[in-house]
Amino acid sequence: MKIDRLYQIRKNGKSYSNNRSNKIKIRNIYERFIKIITLIIIPLLLIVLIYGIGMILKEYANNLVIVTIGDVCTKIGKTVFDNLSLIICLVTVISITNNVKAVAIAVTGFLVFVVMQYALIQYKVTPEGTTYVTSILFFYHGNNLSMVLGTTFGLVTLNTSILGGVIVGIVSSYIYYKCIDLRLPKSFGLLNGFPFVTLIVVLANMFLAIIFLLLWIVLAIVLNHIYNWMWQQSANNFLGAAFVYELLNILLIPLGFKDIVANLFIPTTVETLSQTEFEALFRNIALHYGWEHNIFDDTWDNSTIQVAWNFIRQPLFRDQQISILGWINSLPINRLPQANGFSAQVYDWFLSSNFGHLLQLKLPPKYAFTFGGSLAISTAIILTSKKENRVPTAILMTMIVAVTILTGNNVIINLFTFFVSPLLYFCVYTPLAGLNGLFMSMLDVHIWVSFTDGLVDFIYKGVIPVAKGTNFFWVPIFTMIWFVIMTPIFWKAIIYFDYPFIGRRETILPRITHKNYHDMWNH
């Protein structure tokens, strides 16, 4: 009996030892992954800056040369972001295997993963160069299919981003470890001794591509329902939709939706309106308020409405396509009369009805959360870094915050927070983003949501047209609120869970010697 008991104790001890050893291995792989991610932050930061500057130049410049420069910068940034999943895949494989052969096999698997998606997505390209997706897997013909797609190596594929790269990397690394010693039998002649692992990785990634296509079809169906629901909400009843919108903006980043605004809620078909289209929108809203229009002499029974109408009807707008924001901001008046006899600021006047393509103006701006969140997380990272690393950490994080605020692109903060502390990302960062949307909508902050929500956009679309009802002053107030709330939460959590953020482990960006390089690649 004692022998059996002793055997059981030794067996349990061995099991405990194995579990502990596995946890240590996983922890080491994870920290190696974070270390490599840290190394690519600076080049990625430069790409974010180039992309952001390009978007700003394209949106605000009138000079053809400057617009061309902006287009080049945008293409550089877009190319990197479109192929971010490959970078993440390579980082994952290097972290797990630390082997150059495994990296080569994983690249092969990733290429198959991409090509398989391309083969099973049906699309057409219009003469204007617009990609029109007709179906996925030959059977799904839903609306807004382009919102779940992107490009990889110039091919139309799923926009899988982080999730796709990590899963392909993990699957390829696992197969490499399990099957590296398998060889084809001698009966295959010339293929005698050929490693079987490459073939298995190829087949696995073909199957994985089909799984992703099916998963993205489900996502497309769900997002279409959300989109239709949000479109039907009036500006006076938009709080729930605003919360969901901002929540999804952060929640879906790991799935490849870097900015759901660009993918779903700003359809290209409603970005601009002709003079006739904006006239119809203005007329419908004015009639909704009870003002009468005499079609014979083209006059309104209100002088302020008449002034706005005469401005819109000018011949100089006849052949122009202008965004709704451009039309509204160009009006020579800041307030328009409502049916109750009181006047409302122009933005509120348009939003008080539910006519036309005004969803983009209802959407809550994310400036406060982008500015406040990046400041809070960066401050917490600096405060929790080692003393010997504090200065370089502060320099790096200051650069990240500056680029984030200037361009409005918080991809580095988002990705780094997700990788290093998923718990904080989903339990703190994401819900607070939803609350930011709710409060911005509740306080009637109307700053046109677009692809670039940085400092330049904030000044041009929020501060300058304040008389039209942007209520921009809530943005700096909530920037400070989110900073005060998030800084202590992240600071305490980083210390308590010992998250390997920048500056908490080894020296930042250590010099890689010749020996280190050979050790990394098993030479």
C-alpha positions as MATLAB code, in Angstrom:
seq = 'MKIDRLYQIRKNGKSYSNNRSNKIKIRNIYERFIKIITLIIIPLLLIVLIYGIGMILKEYANNLVIVTIGDVCTKIGKTVFDNLSLIICLVTVISITNNVKAVAIAVTGFLVFVVMQYALIQYKVTPEGTTYVTSILFFYHGNNLSMVLGTTFGLVTLNTSILGGVIVGIVSSYIYYKCIDLRLPKSFGLLNGFPFVTLIVVLANMFLAIIFLLLWIVLAIVLNHIYNWMWQQSANNFLGAAFVYELLNILLIPLGFKDIVANLFIPTTVETLSQTEFEALFRNIALHYGWEHNIFDDTWDNSTIQVAWNFIRQPLFRDQQISILGWINSLPINRLPQANGFSAQVYDWFLSSNFGHLLQLKLPPKYAFTFGGSLAISTAIILTSKKENRVPTAILMTMIVAVTILTGNNVIINLFTFFVSPLLYFCVYTPLAGLNGLFMSMLDVHIWVSFTDGLVDFIYKGVIPVAKGTNFFWVPIFTMIWFVIMTPIFWKAIIYFDYPFIGRRETILPRITHKNYHDMWNH';
ca = [
       0.000    0.000    0.000;
       2.842    2.316    0.892;
       4.609    1.458   -2.362;
       1.461    2.292   -4.364;
       1.101    5.550   -2.503;
       4.752    6.414   -3.116;
       4.342    5.608   -6.813;
       1.266    7.844   -7.019;
       3.119   10.699   -5.330;
       6.061   10.336   -7.728;
       3.662   10.157  -10.689;
       1.800   13.291   -9.607;
       5.094   15.043   -8.989;
       6.273   14.199  -12.474;
       2.990   15.448  -13.961;
       3.290   18.681  -11.995;
       6.878   19.063  -13.152;
       5.861   18.572  -16.794;
       3.040   21.110  -16.498;
       5.369   23.610  -14.903;
       7.976   23.005  -17.597;
       5.370   23.546  -20.341;
       4.236   26.787  -18.729;
       7.816   28.027  -18.595;
       8.307   27.144  -22.276;
       5.131   28.977  -23.262;
       6.168   31.967  -21.171;
       9.592   32.047  -22.831;
       8.049   31.820  -26.305;
       5.617   34.601  -25.437;
       8.330   36.921  -24.131;
      10.507   36.186  -27.161;
       7.519   37.085  -29.346;
       7.064   40.408  -27.515;
      10.790   41.138  -27.787;
      10.731   40.686  -31.566;
       7.546   42.764  -31.859;
       9.354   45.522  -29.951;
      12.187   45.441  -32.483;
       9.812   46.169  -35.384;
       8.016   49.036  -33.611;
      10.359   51.766  -34.878;
      10.146   50.836  -38.598;
       6.388   50.329  -38.199;
       6.166   53.737  -36.499;
       7.863   55.301  -39.519;
       5.369   53.595  -41.834;
       2.448   54.883  -39.737;
       3.861   58.411  -39.991;
       4.341   58.155  -43.765;
       0.827   56.735  -44.204;
      -0.735   59.415  -41.978;
       1.052   62.261  -43.753;
      -0.034   60.813  -47.086;
      -3.687   60.726  -46.016;
      -3.500   64.317  -44.747;
      -1.915   65.565  -47.976;
      -4.487   63.772  -50.132;
      -7.405   65.168  -48.137;
      -6.344   68.785  -47.716;
      -3.870   69.633  -50.501;
      -4.956   71.135  -53.826;
      -1.583   71.165  -55.578;
      -1.218   68.210  -57.956;
       2.408   67.561  -56.978;
       1.582   67.497  -53.258;
      -1.430   65.242  -53.863;
       0.810   62.878  -55.863;
       3.321   62.784  -52.996;
       0.452   62.028  -50.622;
      -0.738   59.224  -52.884;
       2.754   57.677  -52.921;
       2.992   57.877  -49.112;
      -0.452   56.319  -48.749;
       0.436   53.433  -51.060;
       3.627   52.745  -49.082;
       1.705   52.579  -45.808;
      -1.173   50.584  -47.247;
       1.191   48.000  -48.723;
       2.779   47.378  -45.322;
      -0.553   47.182  -43.493;
      -2.044   44.896  -46.153;
       0.854   42.472  -45.620;
       1.036   42.850  -41.843;
      -0.230   39.287  -41.412;
       2.936   37.929  -43.068;
       5.100   39.942  -40.656;
       3.113   38.617  -37.684;
       3.380   35.067  -39.069;
       7.182   35.321  -39.309;
       7.443   36.776  -35.796;
       5.311   33.906  -34.459;
       7.395   31.198  -36.141;
      10.712   32.734  -35.064;
       9.438   33.011  -31.485;
       8.328   29.366  -31.330;
      11.000   27.545  -33.350;
      13.942   29.948  -33.613;
      14.817   28.004  -36.763;
      15.396   29.293  -40.288;
      14.019   26.091  -41.896;
      10.759   26.485  -40.012;
      10.537   30.112  -41.195;
      10.976   29.049  -44.829;
       8.300   26.361  -44.477;
       5.936   28.827  -42.765;
       6.377   31.336  -45.607;
       5.406   28.588  -48.049;
       2.367   27.787  -45.929;
       1.365   31.446  -45.735;
       1.601   31.841  -49.512;
      -0.684   28.828  -49.946;
      -3.043   30.305  -47.317;
      -3.243   33.535  -49.350;
      -3.507   31.970  -52.815;
      -6.256   29.595  -51.651;
      -8.336   32.556  -50.472;
      -7.722   34.391  -53.740;
      -8.897   31.368  -55.742;
     -12.146   31.082  -53.761;
     -13.135   34.777  -53.844;
     -15.036   35.858  -56.963;
     -14.787   39.523  -57.961;
     -14.832   41.938  -60.889;
     -12.884   45.140  -61.507;
     -14.874   48.052  -62.947;
     -13.405   50.294  -65.689;
     -12.781   52.901  -62.965;
     -10.565   50.407  -61.137;
     -13.001   49.635  -58.314;
     -13.028   46.042  -57.075;
     -16.547   44.617  -56.926;
     -16.809   41.318  -55.041;
     -19.565   39.065  -56.378;
     -19.306   36.069  -54.034;
     -17.181   34.139  -51.562;
     -16.808   30.361  -51.910;
     -19.183   30.576  -54.910;
     -22.310   30.484  -52.711;
     -22.352   33.577  -50.479;
     -23.627   36.690  -52.284;
     -24.249   39.077  -49.373;
     -24.064   42.869  -49.314;
     -20.934   44.903  -48.548;
     -18.625   41.948  -49.213;
     -15.699   44.280  -49.775;
     -15.758   45.269  -46.097;
     -14.323   41.880  -45.049;
     -11.691   41.769  -47.777;
      -8.276   43.289  -48.326;
      -5.242   42.640  -50.475;
      -2.115   40.588  -49.855;
       0.735   40.782  -52.377;
      -1.751   42.546  -54.659;
      -4.227   39.635  -54.534;
      -7.792   40.043  -53.265;
      -7.903   38.077  -50.008;
      -9.421   38.173  -46.548;
      -8.148   40.954  -44.330;
      -6.996   38.558  -41.581;
      -4.190   40.720  -40.138;
      -3.092   39.598  -36.643;
      -5.341   36.559  -36.304;
      -4.372   35.066  -39.652;
      -0.654   35.632  -39.141;
      -0.605   34.184  -35.629;
      -2.662   31.087  -36.481;
      -0.706   30.292  -39.650;
       2.516   30.734  -37.668;
       1.362   28.485  -34.813;
       0.020   25.761  -37.138;
       3.176   25.773  -39.276;
       5.444   25.684  -36.208;
       3.481   22.823  -34.621;
       3.596   20.749  -37.800;
       7.304   21.484  -38.171;
       8.062   20.129  -34.696;
       5.851   17.061  -35.103;
       6.736   16.098  -38.664;
      10.273   17.343  -39.320;
      11.711   13.803  -39.222;
       9.122   12.291  -41.584;
      10.461   11.330  -45.026;
       8.779    9.967  -48.122;
       9.419    6.214  -48.660;
      12.083    4.917  -51.073;
       9.421    3.686  -53.488;
       8.941    7.318  -54.620;
      12.244    7.143  -56.476;
      13.640   10.635  -57.041;
      11.628   11.928  -54.080;
      13.335    9.474  -51.743;
      14.043   11.219  -48.464;
      12.071   14.379  -49.345;
      10.845   16.060  -46.103;
       7.153   15.358  -45.685;
       6.641   18.388  -43.436;
       6.342   20.923  -46.300;
       3.529   18.971  -47.942;
       1.649   18.695  -44.636;
       2.029   22.444  -43.998;
       0.690   23.203  -47.488;
      -2.359   20.951  -47.030;
      -3.022   22.300  -43.535;
      -2.987   25.909  -44.744;
      -5.285   25.105  -47.663;
      -7.782   23.720  -45.165;
      -7.158   26.689  -42.854;
      -7.960   29.133  -45.676;
     -11.370   27.500  -46.191;
     -12.106   27.725  -42.454;
     -11.230   31.439  -42.485;
     -13.447   32.045  -45.515;
     -16.398   30.421  -43.742;
     -15.693   32.376  -40.559;
     -15.486   35.664  -42.471;
     -18.820   34.935  -44.169;
     -20.402   34.694  -40.711;
     -18.696   37.968  -39.751;
     -20.019   39.633  -42.906;
     -23.579   38.553  -42.096;
     -23.345   39.818  -38.503;
     -21.745   43.139  -39.484;
     -24.349   43.730  -42.181;
     -27.123   43.346  -39.601;
     -25.322   45.778  -37.290;
     -24.827   48.219  -40.157;
     -28.510   48.134  -41.152;
     -29.565   48.582  -37.526;
     -27.258   51.580  -37.074;
     -28.387   53.178  -40.334;
     -31.998   53.180  -39.102;
     -31.215   54.860  -35.768;
     -32.021   58.561  -35.572;
     -29.487   61.017  -34.179;
     -31.696   61.474  -31.114;
     -31.647   57.744  -30.389;
     -28.070   56.849  -31.308;
     -26.490   56.120  -27.907;
     -26.596   52.324  -28.199;
     -25.379   52.425  -31.785;
     -22.543   54.787  -30.820;
     -21.407   52.421  -28.056;
     -21.477   49.412  -30.409;
     -19.660   51.323  -33.138;
     -16.705   52.343  -30.941;
     -16.633   48.922  -29.264;
     -16.357   47.190  -32.641;
     -13.674   49.640  -33.735;
     -11.338   48.206  -31.094;
     -12.735   44.682  -30.716;
     -12.309   43.740  -34.377;
      -8.720   44.943  -34.786;
      -7.259   41.438  -34.144;
      -9.535   40.111  -36.905;
      -8.040   42.449  -39.468;
     -10.470   45.354  -39.277;
      -7.835   48.007  -38.615;
     -10.545   50.629  -38.884;
     -14.123   49.470  -39.229;
     -14.978   52.991  -40.391;
     -13.049   52.385  -43.584;
     -14.460   48.876  -44.024;
     -18.141   49.361  -43.357;
     -19.569   52.611  -42.074;
     -18.242   54.958  -44.757;
     -19.410   53.389  -48.031;
     -17.631   54.878  -51.028;
     -20.990   55.390  -52.755;
     -22.052   58.098  -50.275;
     -18.779   59.933  -49.754;
     -19.765   62.729  -52.146;
     -22.995   64.287  -53.396;
     -23.718   66.238  -56.549;
     -25.523   69.570  -56.442;
     -28.821   67.894  -57.364;
     -28.420   65.245  -54.642;
     -27.650   67.779  -51.917;
     -30.552   69.986  -53.079;
     -32.890   67.014  -52.670;
     -31.497   66.279  -49.197;
     -31.862   69.910  -48.077;
     -35.399   70.166  -49.533;
     -36.581   66.988  -47.794;
     -35.275   68.140  -44.408;
     -36.767   71.637  -44.792;
     -40.149   70.164  -45.771;
     -39.868   67.815  -42.791;
     -39.686   70.874  -40.514;
     -42.847   72.275  -42.098;
     -41.381   74.954  -44.357;
     -43.078   75.337  -47.724;
     -41.395   75.596  -51.102;
     -43.019   77.340  -54.072;
     -41.846   75.399  -57.112;
     -43.050   78.096  -59.549;
     -40.787   80.904  -58.350;
     -38.357   78.662  -56.401;
     -38.885   80.443  -53.074;
     -39.269   79.339  -49.452;
     -41.510   80.844  -46.788;
     -38.510   81.459  -44.511;
     -35.741   83.962  -45.257;
     -32.926   81.928  -43.638;
     -33.918   78.789  -45.527;
     -34.020   80.903  -48.693;
     -30.460   82.172  -48.139;
     -29.156   78.620  -47.771;
     -31.182   77.469  -50.774;
     -29.853   80.248  -53.026;
     -26.301   79.374  -52.001;
     -26.757   75.676  -52.826;
     -28.314   76.496  -56.218;
     -25.311   78.493  -57.458;
     -24.068   77.472  -60.947;
     -20.488   77.041  -59.671;
     -21.561   73.814  -57.897;
     -23.227   72.357  -60.993;
     -20.513   69.877  -62.022;
     -18.974   69.261  -58.600;
     -19.064   66.226  -56.318;
     -18.692   67.394  -52.700;
     -18.813   65.505  -49.404;
     -21.759   66.166  -47.109;
     -19.334   67.757  -44.678;
     -18.079   70.019  -47.463;
     -21.615   71.070  -48.369;
     -22.619   71.780  -44.772;
     -19.431   73.659  -43.902;
     -19.689   75.783  -47.038;
     -23.129   77.152  -46.066;
     -22.839   80.888  -45.275;
     -24.981   80.528  -42.138;
     -24.444   78.653  -38.871;
     -28.035   78.210  -37.682;
     -31.231   77.123  -39.463;
     -34.865   77.334  -38.255;
     -36.729   74.271  -36.979;
     -40.460   73.625  -36.929;
     -40.850   74.770  -33.303;
     -39.786   78.299  -34.202;
     -36.327   77.988  -32.674;
     -33.146   77.840  -34.697;
     -30.607   75.026  -34.402;
     -26.957   74.839  -35.285;
     -26.484   73.507  -38.798;
     -25.254   70.027  -37.789;
     -28.165   69.520  -35.393;
     -30.587   70.842  -38.006;
     -29.508   68.194  -40.500;
     -29.386   65.411  -37.901;
     -32.767   66.118  -36.297;
     -34.329   64.254  -39.202;
     -33.305   60.848  -40.460;
     -32.990   61.721  -44.139;
     -30.175   60.995  -46.502;
     -26.689   59.628  -46.065;
     -25.984   61.225  -42.689;
     -24.731   58.166  -40.807;
     -21.180   59.459  -41.117;
     -22.167   62.607  -39.191;
     -23.977   60.603  -36.502;
     -20.945   58.429  -35.802;
     -19.126   59.455  -32.604;
     -15.610   60.853  -33.130;
     -12.825   58.855  -31.483;
     -10.353   61.717  -30.997;
     -10.692   61.794  -27.204;
     -10.082   58.072  -26.804;
      -7.229   58.022  -29.323;
      -5.473   60.961  -27.665;
      -6.238   60.042  -24.043;
      -5.670   56.307  -24.465;
      -2.296   56.678  -26.156;
      -1.147   59.183  -23.507;
      -2.339   56.954  -20.641;
      -0.820   53.693  -21.894;
       2.468   55.381  -22.808;
       2.701   57.047  -19.389;
       2.018   53.728  -17.628;
       4.697   51.991  -19.722;
       7.253   54.695  -18.887;
       6.461   54.642  -15.145;
       6.733   50.839  -14.931;
       9.974   50.495  -16.916;
      13.315   49.788  -15.257;
      15.234   52.836  -14.094;
      18.084   52.142  -16.499;
      15.560   51.885  -19.342;
      13.352   54.837  -18.403;
      14.957   57.475  -20.631;
      14.994   55.407  -23.868;
      11.497   54.133  -23.007;
      10.264   57.707  -22.577;
      11.834   58.750  -25.887;
      10.289   55.832  -27.794;
       6.830   56.227  -26.232;
       6.883   59.999  -26.819;
       7.546   59.340  -30.500;
       4.666   56.855  -30.620;
       2.267   59.288  -28.910;
       3.320   62.165  -31.186;
       2.721   60.114  -34.344;
      -0.577   58.766  -32.969;
      -1.942   62.223  -32.150;
      -0.728   63.762  -35.412;
      -2.096   61.045  -37.704;
      -4.919   59.622  -35.576;
      -3.598   56.146  -36.372;
      -3.248   54.316  -33.043;
      -2.404   50.954  -34.620;
       0.888   50.612  -32.696;
      -0.741   51.283  -29.310;
      -3.607   48.932  -30.177;
      -1.440   46.068  -31.433;
       1.117   46.315  -28.651;
      -1.595   46.429  -25.976;
      -3.320   43.421  -27.543;
      -0.149   41.337  -27.782;
       1.323   42.159  -24.377;
      -1.836   42.332  -22.263;
      -4.906   40.758  -23.909;
      -6.750   40.920  -20.572;
      -6.363   44.700  -20.399;
      -7.188   45.024  -24.075;
     -10.541   43.220  -23.900;
     -11.609   43.978  -20.312;
     -10.526   47.629  -19.998;
      -9.445   49.187  -23.281;
     -12.334   47.926  -25.447;
     -15.242   48.750  -23.051;
     -13.831   52.239  -22.428;
     -13.738   52.799  -26.187;
     -17.440   51.938  -26.305;
     -18.150   54.354  -23.452;
     -16.267   57.073  -25.306;
     -18.598   56.619  -28.269;
     -21.631   56.716  -25.999;
     -20.553   59.949  -24.273;
     -19.585   61.669  -27.528;
     -23.037   60.873  -28.918;
     -24.793   61.859  -25.681;
     -23.039   65.255  -25.668;
     -23.769   65.880  -29.379;
     -20.137   66.020  -30.451;
     -20.409   66.189  -34.238;
     -16.969   65.975  -35.817;
     -16.983   64.288  -39.201;
     -15.592   60.743  -38.895;
     -13.152   59.891  -41.667;
     -10.102   57.756  -42.422;
      -7.730   60.186  -40.679;
      -8.804   61.271  -37.204;
      -5.657   63.049  -36.053;
      -4.837   66.531  -34.816;
      -5.119   68.145  -38.269;
      -8.585   66.671  -38.779;
      -9.616   67.705  -35.273;
      -8.674   71.336  -35.953;
     -10.132   71.468  -39.453;
     -13.346   69.505  -38.778;
     -13.901   70.275  -35.101;
     -12.353   73.570  -34.009;
     -12.812   75.744  -37.112;
     -16.522   74.955  -37.791;
     -17.475   75.155  -34.082;
     -20.262   77.652  -34.827;
     -22.049   74.987  -36.862;
     -22.366   72.729  -33.804;
     -19.288   70.498  -33.532;
     -19.047   70.880  -29.707;
     -15.346   70.069  -30.052;
     -14.490   71.262  -26.506;
     -15.666   67.921  -25.102;
     -12.748   66.195  -26.848;
      -9.923   67.720  -24.718;
     -12.077   67.283  -21.607;
     -12.579   63.567  -22.229;
      -8.969   63.198  -23.324;
      -8.001   64.145  -19.772;
     -10.762   61.968  -18.282;
      -9.563   58.855  -20.136;
      -5.969   59.696  -19.250;
      -6.808   59.943  -15.535;
      -8.869   56.725  -15.574;
      -6.606   54.525  -17.698;
      -3.154   55.494  -16.412;
      -3.490   54.014  -12.887;
      -5.331   50.936  -14.204;
      -2.581   50.092  -16.691;
       0.169   51.071  -14.249;
      -1.137   48.737  -11.508;
      -1.952   45.910  -13.944;
       1.481   46.000  -15.612;
       3.173   45.656  -12.223;
       0.735   43.082  -10.797;
       0.714   40.764  -13.834;
       4.331   41.577  -14.744;
       3.441   42.297  -18.372;
       6.602   42.463  -20.547;
       6.003   45.953  -21.908;
       8.841   48.042  -23.322;
      11.593   48.685  -20.781;
      10.560   46.044  -18.217;
      12.937   43.286  -19.271;
      16.278   43.669  -21.000;
      17.853   46.799  -22.410;
      15.697   48.368  -25.106;
      16.804   47.467  -28.623;
      19.957   45.593  -27.536;
      22.837   45.429  -30.004;
      22.772   42.121  -31.889;
      26.329   40.800  -32.136;
      27.612   38.381  -34.764;
      27.352   35.557  -32.224;
      23.786   36.564  -31.244;
      22.756   36.526  -34.872;
      24.091   33.003  -35.434;
      22.505   31.777  -32.205;
      19.130   33.176  -33.283;
      19.194   31.372  -36.614;
      20.849   28.125  -35.479;
      23.908   28.618  -37.690;
];
